[in-house]
Amino acid sequence: MFRFSSIKDYHTALQNGQTTCVEAVHFYVDAINARPELNAFLEIFEEEALAKAAALDTQRQSGAPIGKLHGVVVGLKDVICYKGHIVSAGSKILENFRSIYHATVVEKLLQEEAIIIGRQNCDEFAMGSSNENSAYGAVRNALDEARVPGGSSGGSAVSVQAHLTMLSLGSDTGGSVRQPADFCGVIGLKPSYGRISRYGLIAYASSFDQIGIFANTVADAALCLEVIAGADDFDSTVSEKPVPSYSTSLEILPTKYKIAYFKQALEHPGLDPEIRNTIFAFIERLRNDGHLVDPIEFELLDQIVPTYYVLTTAEASSNLSRFDAVRYGYRAPIANGDLNELYKASRSAGFGKEVQRRIMLGTFVLSAGYFDAYFTKAQQVRRILSNKSKEVFQQYNILISPTVPSTAFKIGEKSDDQVAMFLADIYTVFANLVGIPAISIPLFKHANGMPFGLQIMTSHFEETALLQISEQLLQQKQ
């Protein structure tokens, strides 16, 4: 029977003739079809994936060199464009819309011979922390189907968690890769802003959005990042910095790091006591292993989430104005032909409640009487946070924190308490506000049986160090 442990082992098995790409695709198609209750996939590209797998098998057996992701089965969050395929952003307003071009990350995956097996369910327009906001139903956590998988990239996280794909790509605007990775017990990597092109990623908040990676091993995440990172003429915000060989940088001797944590983050009353105690015990273990670990003051913790939501909803209000029912997407039937009525009816029916809520909030903070009080003030806080980040990384290599204040909660548990839902982002939004790389690694298990992780952050474009310490800590866990 086909089994997958890592891309390296998979490639060895392919080259030794122990398995084939076709066998791998059949395995994952069967696995997806066997778990429909998870609702992780909106569509499977079975015929196309099998044809690609057969072509790769023929190519490899002819002795041709193989790509870095040769035959690797990958899923795409339903916000990443794949030419000729539906991309709906989990929304009725884009139901049945087909992309007319590849996202840059998709181009790079295909160039390195990955096999894209399907599109994965997500919170509508990536707005949510539980994956309960999709127009196509909630995604369920594979470890406990009564619980959420986290959001907004819940389908992508569950796909890796339940072994429905080898890798998945998601998007992370305020924690939408790391938070579901934490809830599902997998690795979730958000790179520096500008490390990966956003071309072909449906926008939520453009100065925050980043494409991220779900994997079961750090080595697989590193290899995927190596493939999809880099300059792109189609994205003016992407960095021109050379892309390091992340996949080979993991093979180093253990290093002693200077590590910081925000004192207020671990003392926050909203943090689950068991998570707090476990991380404090882990900090002591790090010190015993020879690492320097210091608490640092961070008085703006309670301002992070309001700042994030003011700025992201403002950008969402602008970005989502393009969905007007005129050029593409859902159009409501209007008898009188009035354009304003068409806009109102189509957007009211096409957007879900959470998206409507955030558009209205963003429109409010951008309005004439409130722009300076909210949007300008939030931008000032963002600048202070950026300066704080630079100050921390002048003295320390690593910043650690919990990823989420609790383990995965029950479906419906927080649906009527938006403040509680927003506060689930308290530890993840800092990295998006300041643009630094961050990862959630699955180190711990709660008494309730659910996993939870540790969030690790480094300075801008220091993904190599981020991946190295992540690998080091996971190896120690084993």
C-alpha positions as CSV (number, residue, x, y, z in Angstrom):
1,M,0.0,0.0,0.0
2,F,1.2,3.5,-0.8
3,R,2.6,5.5,2.1
4,F,4.0,9.0,2.3
5,S,6.4,10.3,5.0
6,S,8.4,13.0,3.2
7,I,9.1,14.3,-0.3
8,K,12.7,13.0,-0.1
9,D,11.6,9.4,0.8
10,Y,8.9,9.6,-1.9
11,H,11.4,10.6,-4.6
12,T,13.7,7.7,-3.5
13,A,10.8,5.3,-3.8
14,L,9.9,6.6,-7.2
15,Q,13.5,6.3,-8.5
16,N,13.8,2.8,-7.0
17,G,10.7,1.7,-8.8
18,Q,8.8,1.0,-5.5
19,T,5.9,3.3,-6.4
20,T,4.7,5.6,-9.2
21,C,3.1,9.0,-9.5
22,V,-0.1,7.3,-10.8
23,E,-0.2,5.2,-7.7
24,A,0.2,8.2,-5.5
25,V,-2.6,10.1,-7.2
26,H,-4.9,7.1,-6.9
27,F,-4.1,6.9,-3.2
28,Y,-5.0,10.6,-2.6
29,V,-8.1,10.6,-4.7
30,D,-9.4,7.6,-2.8
31,A,-8.4,9.2,0.5
32,I,-10.3,12.4,-0.3
33,N,-13.4,10.4,-1.4
34,A,-13.3,8.4,1.8
35,R,-13.6,11.4,4.0
36,P,-16.3,13.6,2.4
37,E,-17.6,14.5,5.9
38,L,-14.5,16.7,6.4
39,N,-15.6,18.9,3.5
40,A,-11.9,19.8,2.9
41,F,-12.1,19.8,-0.9
42,L,-14.5,21.7,-3.1
43,E,-13.3,20.0,-6.3
44,I,-10.9,17.1,-7.2
45,F,-9.0,17.3,-10.5
46,E,-8.9,13.5,-10.8
47,E,-8.7,13.0,-14.5
48,E,-6.2,15.8,-15.0
49,A,-4.0,14.7,-12.1
50,L,-3.9,11.2,-13.3
51,A,-2.9,12.3,-16.8
52,K,-0.1,14.5,-15.3
53,A,1.1,11.6,-13.1
54,A,1.2,9.2,-16.1
55,A,3.3,11.7,-18.1
56,L,5.7,12.2,-15.2
57,D,6.1,8.4,-14.8
58,T,7.0,8.1,-18.5
59,Q,9.4,11.0,-18.3
60,R,11.2,9.7,-15.2
61,Q,11.4,6.1,-16.5
62,S,13.1,7.5,-19.7
63,G,16.0,8.7,-17.5
64,A,15.2,12.4,-17.6
65,P,16.1,14.5,-14.6
66,I,13.2,15.2,-12.2
67,G,12.0,18.5,-10.8
68,K,12.2,19.4,-7.1
69,L,8.5,18.6,-6.6
70,H,8.3,15.8,-9.2
71,G,5.0,14.0,-8.6
72,V,4.3,15.8,-5.3
73,V,0.5,15.9,-4.8
74,V,-0.5,19.5,-3.8
75,G,-3.8,21.1,-2.9
76,L,-4.7,24.8,-3.5
77,K,-6.8,26.9,-1.2
78,D,-9.8,28.2,-3.1
79,V,-8.3,31.7,-3.4
80,I,-5.3,30.8,-5.6
81,C,-5.8,31.0,-9.3
82,Y,-5.3,27.9,-11.5
83,K,-5.9,28.6,-15.2
84,G,-9.1,27.0,-16.5
85,H,-10.3,26.0,-13.1
86,I,-12.9,27.4,-10.8
87,V,-11.7,29.8,-8.1
88,S,-14.5,31.0,-5.9
89,A,-12.9,32.2,-2.7
90,G,-15.4,30.1,-0.8
91,S,-18.1,32.6,-1.9
92,K,-21.4,32.5,-3.8
93,I,-20.4,35.7,-5.6
94,L,-17.7,33.9,-7.5
95,E,-19.5,30.6,-7.8
96,N,-18.4,28.9,-11.1
97,F,-15.9,31.6,-12.0
98,R,-13.0,30.2,-13.9
99,S,-9.5,31.7,-13.7
100,I,-8.0,32.9,-17.0
101,Y,-4.4,32.7,-15.8
102,H,-2.1,30.9,-13.4
103,A,-1.0,32.4,-10.1
104,T,2.7,32.8,-10.0
105,V,3.0,30.1,-7.3
106,V,1.0,27.7,-9.5
107,E,3.4,28.4,-12.4
108,K,6.3,27.6,-10.2
109,L,4.7,24.4,-8.8
110,L,4.0,23.1,-12.3
111,Q,7.5,24.0,-13.5
112,E,9.0,21.8,-10.8
113,E,6.5,19.0,-11.8
114,A,4.1,19.1,-8.9
115,I,0.6,17.6,-9.4
116,I,-2.3,19.8,-8.3
117,I,-5.1,17.5,-7.1
118,G,-7.9,20.0,-6.3
119,R,-9.1,23.2,-4.7
120,Q,-9.7,23.3,-0.9
121,N,-12.5,24.8,1.1
122,C,-11.9,28.0,3.1
123,D,-13.6,30.8,4.9
124,E,-15.2,33.2,2.4
125,F,-12.6,35.5,0.9
126,A,-10.2,34.2,3.7
127,M,-12.3,36.0,6.3
128,G,-12.6,33.9,9.4
129,S,-10.8,31.9,12.1
130,S,-12.8,28.7,12.1
131,N,-13.7,27.8,8.5
132,E,-17.4,28.1,9.3
133,N,-17.9,31.0,6.9
134,S,-17.6,29.2,3.6
135,A,-20.6,29.4,1.3
136,Y,-20.0,25.7,0.7
137,G,-20.3,24.5,4.4
138,A,-17.9,24.2,7.3
139,V,-14.7,22.2,7.2
140,R,-14.3,19.7,10.1
141,N,-11.2,18.8,12.1
142,A,-10.1,15.3,11.2
143,L,-9.1,14.5,14.8
144,D,-12.5,15.5,16.2
145,E,-15.2,16.2,13.6
146,A,-17.2,18.2,16.2
147,R,-14.4,20.8,16.2
148,V,-13.3,23.4,13.8
149,P,-10.0,23.1,11.9
150,G,-9.2,26.8,12.2
151,G,-9.4,29.3,9.5
152,S,-9.4,30.7,7.0
153,S,-7.3,28.0,5.4
154,G,-9.1,25.1,7.1
155,G,-9.5,22.9,4.1
156,S,-5.8,23.1,3.3
157,A,-4.8,22.3,6.9
158,V,-7.1,19.3,7.2
159,S,-5.9,18.0,3.8
160,V,-2.4,17.7,5.2
161,Q,-3.6,16.6,8.7
162,A,-5.8,13.7,7.2
163,H,-3.2,12.7,4.6
164,L,-5.3,13.8,1.7
165,T,-2.3,15.7,0.1
166,M,1.4,15.8,0.6
167,L,1.5,19.6,0.7
168,S,-1.1,22.4,0.6
169,L,-0.9,26.1,-0.1
170,G,-3.0,28.5,1.9
171,S,-3.1,32.2,2.5
172,D,-2.2,34.1,5.7
173,T,-3.6,37.6,6.3
174,G,-3.6,37.5,10.1
175,G,-2.8,33.9,11.0
176,S,-4.9,31.9,8.4
177,V,-2.1,29.4,7.9
178,R,-0.6,29.2,11.4
179,Q,-3.8,29.0,13.4
180,P,-5.3,26.1,11.5
181,A,-1.9,24.4,11.5
182,D,-2.0,24.7,15.3
183,F,-5.5,23.3,15.5
184,C,-4.7,20.4,13.2
185,G,-1.3,19.5,14.5
186,V,0.7,20.2,11.3
187,I,3.3,22.7,10.2
188,G,2.1,26.0,9.0
189,L,4.6,28.5,7.5
190,K,4.0,32.1,6.7
191,P,7.0,33.7,5.0
192,S,8.1,37.4,5.1
193,Y,5.9,39.8,3.2
194,G,7.3,39.9,-0.3
195,R,9.0,36.6,-0.2
196,I,6.3,34.9,-2.3
197,S,4.5,36.6,-5.1
198,R,0.8,37.4,-4.5
199,Y,0.0,37.5,-8.2
200,G,-3.0,35.3,-8.7
201,L,-4.0,35.3,-5.0
202,I,-7.6,36.8,-4.6
203,A,-7.0,39.8,-2.4
204,Y,-8.5,40.3,1.1
205,A,-6.1,42.9,2.5
206,S,-3.2,43.5,0.2
207,S,-0.6,44.8,2.6
208,F,-1.1,41.8,4.9
209,D,-1.9,38.9,2.5
210,Q,0.7,36.2,2.0
211,I,0.7,32.7,0.5
212,G,1.8,30.1,3.0
213,I,2.6,26.4,3.2
214,F,1.1,23.4,5.1
215,A,3.3,20.3,5.5
216,N,4.0,17.4,7.8
217,T,7.8,18.0,7.9
218,V,10.0,21.1,8.0
219,A,12.0,19.8,5.2
220,D,9.0,19.5,2.9
221,A,7.9,23.1,3.8
222,A,11.5,24.3,3.2
223,L,11.6,22.7,-0.3
224,C,8.2,24.1,-1.2
225,L,9.2,27.6,-0.1
226,E,12.4,27.3,-2.2
227,V,10.3,26.5,-5.2
228,I,7.6,29.2,-4.9
229,A,9.6,32.1,-3.5
230,G,11.3,34.8,-5.5
231,A,11.0,37.8,-7.7
232,D,8.0,38.3,-10.0
233,D,7.4,41.0,-12.6
234,F,3.7,40.7,-12.0
235,D,3.9,41.7,-8.3
236,S,5.6,45.0,-7.5
237,T,5.6,44.2,-3.8
238,V,7.7,41.0,-4.1
239,S,11.3,41.1,-3.0
240,E,14.2,40.9,-5.5
241,K,16.4,39.2,-2.9
242,P,17.9,35.9,-4.0
243,V,16.1,32.7,-2.7
244,P,18.4,30.7,-0.4
245,S,18.5,26.9,-0.7
246,Y,16.2,26.4,2.2
247,S,16.0,22.6,1.7
248,T,19.8,22.1,2.2
249,S,20.2,24.7,5.0
250,L,18.5,22.3,7.5
251,E,21.5,20.0,7.5
252,I,23.5,21.9,10.1
253,L,24.9,21.3,13.6
254,P,22.6,22.3,16.5
255,T,22.8,26.1,17.3
256,K,22.3,28.0,20.5
257,Y,19.9,30.8,20.0
258,K,19.0,34.1,21.7
259,I,15.2,33.8,22.1
260,A,12.7,36.3,23.4
261,Y,9.1,36.1,24.3
262,F,6.5,38.8,25.1
263,K,5.9,38.7,28.8
264,Q,2.3,40.0,28.4
265,A,1.5,37.3,25.8
266,L,2.0,34.4,28.2
267,E,0.4,36.3,31.1
268,H,-2.7,37.2,29.1
269,P,-6.0,36.1,30.8
270,G,-7.4,34.8,27.6
271,L,-4.6,32.1,27.3
272,D,-5.6,28.6,28.2
273,P,-3.8,27.8,31.5
274,E,-2.5,24.4,30.3
275,I,-1.1,26.0,27.1
276,R,0.6,28.7,29.3
277,N,2.1,26.1,31.7
278,T,3.3,23.9,28.9
279,I,5.1,26.7,27.1
280,F,6.7,28.0,30.4
281,A,8.0,24.4,31.0
282,F,9.2,24.4,27.4
283,I,11.0,27.7,27.9
284,E,12.8,26.1,30.9
285,R,13.8,23.2,28.7
286,L,15.2,25.6,26.1
287,R,17.3,27.3,28.8
288,N,18.6,23.9,30.1
289,D,19.6,23.1,26.5
290,G,21.8,26.2,26.5
291,H,19.6,28.7,24.7
292,L,19.2,32.2,26.1
293,V,15.5,32.9,26.7
294,D,14.4,36.3,28.0
295,P,11.0,37.8,28.7
296,I,10.5,41.3,27.2
297,E,7.8,43.9,27.9
298,F,5.1,44.4,25.2
299,E,2.5,46.9,26.3
300,L,0.6,47.0,23.0
301,L,-0.7,43.4,23.0
302,D,-4.3,44.4,23.5
303,Q,-4.0,47.0,20.7
304,I,-2.8,44.4,18.1
305,V,-6.2,42.9,17.2
306,P,-8.1,46.2,16.9
307,T,-5.3,47.7,14.8
308,Y,-5.3,44.6,12.6
309,Y,-9.1,44.6,12.0
310,V,-9.2,48.4,11.3
311,L,-6.6,48.1,8.6
312,T,-7.6,44.8,7.1
313,T,-11.3,45.7,6.8
314,A,-10.4,49.0,5.3
315,E,-8.4,47.3,2.6
316,A,-11.1,44.6,2.2
317,S,-13.7,47.4,1.6
318,S,-11.6,48.6,-1.3
319,N,-10.5,45.3,-2.7
320,L,-14.0,43.7,-2.7
321,S,-15.6,46.7,-4.4
322,R,-14.5,45.0,-7.7
323,F,-17.2,42.3,-7.2
324,D,-20.0,44.4,-8.7
325,A,-22.0,41.8,-10.7
326,V,-21.2,43.6,-13.9
327,R,-18.1,42.0,-15.3
328,Y,-18.1,38.6,-13.7
329,G,-19.5,36.6,-10.8
330,Y,-23.0,36.2,-9.4
331,R,-25.7,38.6,-10.7
332,A,-29.0,39.0,-9.0
333,P,-32.1,39.2,-11.2
334,I,-33.3,42.8,-11.3
335,A,-36.5,43.6,-13.2
336,N,-36.1,47.4,-13.5
337,G,-32.5,47.5,-14.8
338,D,-31.4,50.0,-12.2
339,L,-27.6,49.7,-11.8
340,N,-27.6,50.7,-8.1
341,E,-30.2,48.1,-7.4
342,L,-28.2,45.5,-9.2
343,Y,-25.1,46.3,-7.1
344,K,-27.1,46.1,-3.9
345,A,-29.1,43.0,-4.7
346,S,-26.1,41.1,-6.1
347,R,-23.7,42.0,-3.3
348,S,-26.3,41.3,-0.6
349,A,-27.0,37.9,-2.0
350,G,-23.5,37.0,-3.1
351,F,-21.5,37.9,0.0
352,G,-21.9,36.0,3.3
353,K,-22.6,37.7,6.6
354,E,-19.0,37.8,7.8
355,V,-17.8,39.4,4.5
356,Q,-20.6,41.9,4.7
357,R,-19.7,42.7,8.3
358,R,-16.0,43.4,7.4
359,I,-16.8,45.4,4.3
360,M,-19.2,47.7,6.3
361,L,-16.6,48.0,9.1
362,G,-13.9,48.9,6.6
363,T,-16.2,51.4,4.8
364,F,-16.9,53.0,8.2
365,V,-13.3,53.4,9.2
366,L,-12.5,55.0,5.9
367,S,-15.4,57.4,6.0
368,A,-14.8,61.2,6.2
369,G,-15.6,61.7,9.9
370,Y,-13.7,58.7,11.2
371,F,-10.6,58.3,8.9
372,D,-8.2,60.0,11.2
373,A,-9.7,58.5,14.4
374,Y,-9.4,55.0,13.2
375,F,-7.4,54.3,10.0
376,T,-4.7,56.9,10.6
377,K,-4.4,55.9,14.3
378,A,-4.1,52.2,13.3
379,Q,-1.3,53.0,10.8
380,Q,0.5,54.8,13.5
381,V,0.3,51.8,15.8
382,R,1.5,49.6,13.0
383,R,4.6,51.8,12.7
384,I,5.2,51.5,16.4
385,L,4.9,47.7,16.2
386,S,7.3,47.6,13.2
387,N,9.9,49.6,15.3
388,K,9.3,47.2,18.2
389,S,10.0,44.3,15.9
390,K,13.3,45.8,14.7
391,E,14.3,46.5,18.3
392,V,13.6,42.9,19.4
393,F,15.6,41.4,16.5
394,Q,18.6,43.6,17.1
395,Q,19.1,41.7,20.3
396,Y,17.5,38.3,19.7
397,N,17.4,35.7,16.9
398,I,14.0,34.3,17.6
399,L,10.7,35.5,19.1
400,I,8.3,32.8,20.4
401,S,4.7,32.7,21.5
402,P,1.6,30.5,21.7
403,T,0.1,30.3,18.2
404,V,-3.5,30.4,19.4
405,P,-5.0,31.1,22.9
406,S,-6.8,27.7,23.0
407,T,-7.1,24.4,21.2
408,A,-9.6,23.8,18.5
409,F,-13.1,24.8,19.7
410,K,-16.4,23.1,18.9
411,I,-18.2,24.0,15.7
412,G,-20.8,26.8,16.5
413,E,-19.2,27.5,19.9
414,K,-18.1,31.1,19.0
415,S,-20.4,31.8,16.1
416,D,-22.4,34.3,18.1
417,D,-19.5,36.0,19.8
418,Q,-17.5,37.9,17.2
419,V,-15.2,39.5,19.7
420,A,-14.1,36.0,21.0
421,M,-13.6,34.9,17.4
422,F,-11.4,37.9,16.6
423,L,-9.4,37.5,19.8
424,A,-8.3,34.0,18.5
425,D,-5.9,36.0,16.3
426,I,-4.2,37.8,19.2
427,Y,-0.9,36.0,18.8
428,T,-0.7,35.6,15.0
429,V,-1.5,39.1,13.7
430,F,1.7,40.7,14.9
431,A,3.8,38.9,12.3
432,N,1.4,40.2,9.5
433,L,1.3,43.7,10.9
434,V,5.1,44.0,10.7
435,G,5.7,41.6,7.7
436,I,8.1,39.1,9.4
437,P,8.1,35.3,8.8
438,A,6.4,33.0,11.3
439,I,5.7,29.3,11.6
440,S,3.6,27.1,13.9
441,I,5.2,23.8,14.7
442,P,3.2,20.9,16.4
443,L,5.0,20.3,19.6
444,F,2.3,19.7,22.2
445,K,-0.8,17.8,23.1
446,H,-3.6,19.1,25.4
447,A,-5.3,17.1,28.1
448,N,-8.4,17.3,25.9
449,G,-6.6,15.3,23.3
450,M,-6.2,18.1,20.8
451,P,-2.8,19.3,19.5
452,F,-1.3,22.8,19.9
453,G,1.8,24.3,18.7
454,L,4.5,26.9,19.3
455,Q,4.8,30.0,17.1
456,I,8.3,31.0,16.1
457,M,9.1,34.3,14.4
458,T,12.3,35.8,13.0
459,S,13.4,39.0,11.4
460,H,12.5,39.9,7.8
461,F,13.7,37.4,5.3
462,E,15.3,35.2,7.9
463,E,13.4,32.1,6.9
464,T,16.6,30.1,7.0
465,A,17.0,30.6,10.7
466,L,13.2,30.1,11.2
467,L,13.3,26.7,9.5
468,Q,16.6,25.6,11.2
469,I,15.3,26.1,14.7
470,S,12.0,24.6,13.8
471,E,13.7,21.5,12.6
472,Q,15.9,21.4,15.6
473,L,13.0,21.6,18.1
474,L,10.9,19.0,16.3
475,Q,13.9,16.6,16.2
476,Q,14.3,17.1,20.0
477,K,10.6,16.3,20.4
478,Q,11.1,13.0,18.7
